[in-house]
Amino acid sequence: MKILVVEDETDIRTLILFHLKNGGFETDSAEDGDEALEKLRSSRFDLVILDIMLPGTNGIDILKYIRYESRNKKLPVIITSALTEDVDIITALELGADDYMTKPFSPKVLLAKIKSVLRRIDTTESGNMTASSPSGLELDQKTRTCTLLGARVDLKVTEFEILFTLLSSPEKVFTRKELIENVRGQDYAVTDRSIDVQITSIRKKLVHLGQNIQTVWGVGYKWTEL
């Protein structure tokens, strides 16, 4: 497993690389956003640890490149940043970050999150790959496509995973915490508010089927056939 560490602070970058190598991972690093883009274009990686505040191209734009332009749009990305506002976390999640850690953080916790993300991806790839509803909504985990009555619905990565979770178990009520855990793994650094924001976005994109995602007040959400 090869991991790219994108971090402009030398001490933090050195510390992360040290613990990754001790954890058995092959590593490479970039000191700024432009160098990171060059390496992403020329090399293959299994995971990226990405700081948001970088010289040159910032981390959010690098994440956009990975999700929309790179040859591996499913490449796992763990964001590391000193930014702690909900809006920053939500932005990263909506663009498809797989996890988010605020600085300062424990290298041991970072290693645990890396293993959790990689394990979760293996589980997803070996598990049920499709979900559908009688009303004509279909999701394919392998191709990351969502169609409604044959028409393509463009979902962001996290939106797709939330909808896939709900649609795979119709009538089951998922708490916000369960959605976070199912989509990103336990102890994910995100608030309930981000789930609400993404549910609202999914409902709008599903148009008339948006009402099938029902709010169970005081608990969470479920998919139901109306």
PEJO-V944373 format. One record per helix or strand of 3 or more residues. SS is the DSSP state (H for helix, E for strand). FROM is the first residue (numbers start at 0). LEN is the number of residues. If there is no record, write none. Layout:
ss=SS from=FROM len=LEN
ss=SS from=FROM len=LEN
This chain:
ss=E from=1 len=5
ss=H from=9 len=13
ss=E from=25 len=5
ss=H from=32 len=10
ss=E from=46 len=5
ss=H from=58 len=10
ss=E from=75 len=6
ss=H from=85 len=9
ss=E from=98 len=4
ss=H from=106 len=20
ss=E from=129 len=3
ss=E from=136 len=4
ss=E from=144 len=4
ss=H from=156 len=12
ss=H from=175 len=9
ss=H from=191 len=14
ss=H from=206 len=6
ss=E from=212 len=4
ss=E from=219 len=4
